Amino acid sequence: MTTLSLVTGASRGLGRNTAISIARHGGDVILTYRNGADAAKAVVAEIEALGRKAVAIELDVTQIPTFATFVGTVQTALHDRWNRNTFDHLVNNAGQGEMAAFAETTEAQFDALFDTHVKGVFFLTQALLPALADGGRIVNVSSGLTRVSFAGFSAYSAAKGAVEILSVYMAKELGTRGIAVNTVAPGAIETDFLGGAVRDMPDLNQQFADMTALGRVGVPDDIGPMIAGLLGPHNRWINGQRIEVSGGQCI
């Protein structure tokens, strides 16, 4: 049977690349987007051009009261498009960035980061458990900034650190269903994260490149294929791990 993955925040950036990489590996995809419906439709079209099936569903991962309705929409898509009741893989990718000095970080910035990266991951995964197949996989996206520090990312990195601990507990408690849970931690990547700062600001790009053993910052094609590979059948025994994909940042 063709595998089916649900990837959050997949209309752009790493989520988009992950969804397309999964399709290139022969899988089908349910992708979510918060805004940018046209971009999400374009991803669906690209996946379908690869001969795979895909649907895009709107979701704001900070709006926990909407999760029951979202799950219902997923279940309808499973039935109508795939004639099945479950999907195989969940990639919790949706995110946002805030760069502020520790002394200047506001409560609103802090809450927005934790609502997205911690509460959203926790309660969305919880809500989707009945629709996630036994023997499935969960990948939670973290950051290389949980291992090394870079001024301005204290709240963001604390949220991602919480996700890494949560992943270990998910792996332990969902193991009875044969579900493996891992964290993927990208280094600095050229996307529109933080308004495209790493991609579009040469000085910042070079600063991160100088920290990296391979001498450059990452691009989405460094991350999406890795996640798709981690979901493959040959990686069935990797569980409860933090896997950094950073080109050797700060080693």
N, C-alpha and C positions, 0 to 999 in steps of 0.2 A: 504494500500500500504506500502511496506517496505520502511523505511527511507534510505536516501542516504546522507552520509557525506563526505566532502572534507577536508582532514587533511594535512596541509603542514608540511614538515620536518618529515615524518613519517617512515623513514627507520630505525630509531634508537631512543633510549632514550624515552622521554615522548611522542613524537609523535607516535612512534611504539606502545607503551603501550595503548595510546588513541585509535588508529585505531583498535587494537585487542579487546579492551574493548567494543567499539561500536559494533563490530561483535558479541561479546558474548551477547550483549543486543538485538541482532536480526537485526542490521542494516548492510547495505552494505557501502563500502568505496572506494573513490578515494583518493589515497595517492600520495604525491609528495616527490621527493628526489632531492638533488642537485648533489651528487655523490654517489657512492656505489649502482649501479644498482642491483648487486647481493643481497645485503641486502634488497633492496626494493622488489625484486622478492620473497625473503624468507617470507616477511611479507604478501604479496599477497597469497602465498601458505598456510600460517598459517590461514589466514582469510577464504580461500576456504575450508580448512579442518574443519572449524567450520560450514560449510554449507552455507556461505554467499558469495556474489560476491565482487570482488575487482579488481582494475586496478592501476598501478603505472605509473606516468607521471613525466618526468624530469622537474625541475623548479629551477631556481636561483632567489630568491625573490628580489635580488638587481638589477636585469636586467629588469628594467621597460619596455624598448622597446620590450621585448619578450612576454609581457603579452597578447597582442592580439593573437599571435600564440598559446600561451598556452590555452587561452579561447576557441579557435577553436578546439584544441585537446580535451578539456573537452567536448565540445558540440558533437563532433564525438563519444566519448565514451558513452555519455548519450544516443545518438540515437542507436548506434550499440549494446551496452551491456545491456542497461536498457529500451530501447524503450520509452524514455521520453525526455523532453526538459529542465528539471530543476533538481537541487539537493536541499536538505533540510537544510543542516547544513554546515557551514564553521568554521573550527578551525584553526586560525592563530597561529601556533605553531613554525614554522621554526625560528631558532635563532642561535646566536653565542655569545661567551663570550670573553671578554677582561678584564684582571685584571691588573690595573696599578694605581699607586698613582696619585692623582689629579694633582700634580705639574709635573708629568712625562708623562701624557697622551698626545699622539701625535694627530695631526689633522687627520692623516690617521686612527688611531684607533677610534677616535670619529666618523668620517664619516662612517666607516664600520658598527659601531653599529647602528647609526641612519638610514643608508640605509636599513639595515636588519629589524630592529624592528619598525621603524616608517614609512619611505617612502614605504617600501615593503608592510606593512600591509595596509596602506592607499590606495595605488594605485592598489594593487591586489584585495582588496575587492571592490573597485570602478569598476574595470574591470569585476569582476564576478557577479555584481548585476543583469544583465539581466538573468543570468542562475540560480540565487538563488530564490527559490520559495517564494511567498508571504506566510506569516505565518511561515517563517523559523527561524533559529537561527544562531547567530554568537558568537563564543567564542574567545576572544583574550587572549593569554597567557602572563602574566606579571611576577612579582617576589615579594617575600616577602621583598626584599630589597628596595621597594618603601615606606615601612612603617618605617623600621629601617635602620640604616647605618652600613656598614661594610667596613673598609678602603680598597680601591682598586677598588671599583665599582661605582665611581661617574658618569662616562659617561654611563655605562650600565644601572644603575638605573634611570638616567635622561631620557634615551630612553624609558624605561619601564613605567616611570611616564607619558610620553607623550602618550603612548598607552592607559593608563587608562583614561586620559581625552578624547582621541579620541573615546573610547568606549562609553562614556556618550553621546557624540554628535551623534555617529552612532545610538544609541538607540533612541534618540529624533527624528532624521531626517528620520530613516527607520521605525519608529513606524507606519507611515501611511500605510505601507504595511504589518503590523502585524509581523514584524521581531524583535525579541528580541535580544539584544546584551549585553553580560556580559564579565567581566574579571575574569580569574582565576589566582591567584597569589601563586605559590608554594613556599615553603620554601626551605632549603637546601636539595637536593636530590642526591642519589647515582646514577649518570649516568656518561657518558663520557664528560659532560660539563666541560670546562676548562681542557681538557685532563684527565678527571676522577679524578680531585683533591679531591673532597669531598669523592668519593668512595675509592680512593687508598692511600690517605695520612692520616694515623691514627690520627695524631695530629690535623689536620684540621677537620676531621670527629668528633673527640671528642669535639673540640671547639664549633662546631655548635650543637652537641647533648646537651652540657651543657647549651646552650641558650634556649633549647626547653622543654616545660613543660612535654611532654611525654618521654623525656629522650633519644631520638635517632634522627638521621636524617631520612629523608624520603626515600622511594624507589619508583620506577615508579608505582608499584601497589597501592600506596597511591593516585596517581593523575589521571591516565587514567580512572579508574572506576568512579571517581567523575565527570570528564568531561562528560563521557558517560551518567551518571545519570542526569546531568544538561540538556542534550539534550533531555531527555525523556519527554513524554507528561504530566507527573505529575508535571513538573516544568515549566509549560507554563507561569506563572505569575511573574517569576523572570526576571527583566529587569533593565539595567543600573547599575548593582551592581559590586563591587569588592569583590570577594570571596577568602579569603586567605585559603590555604590548607597547613598548616605548622606544625601541631601538637602542636601549641601554642608556636611559636618561639618568644622570647623576650616579653612575656606578664607579 
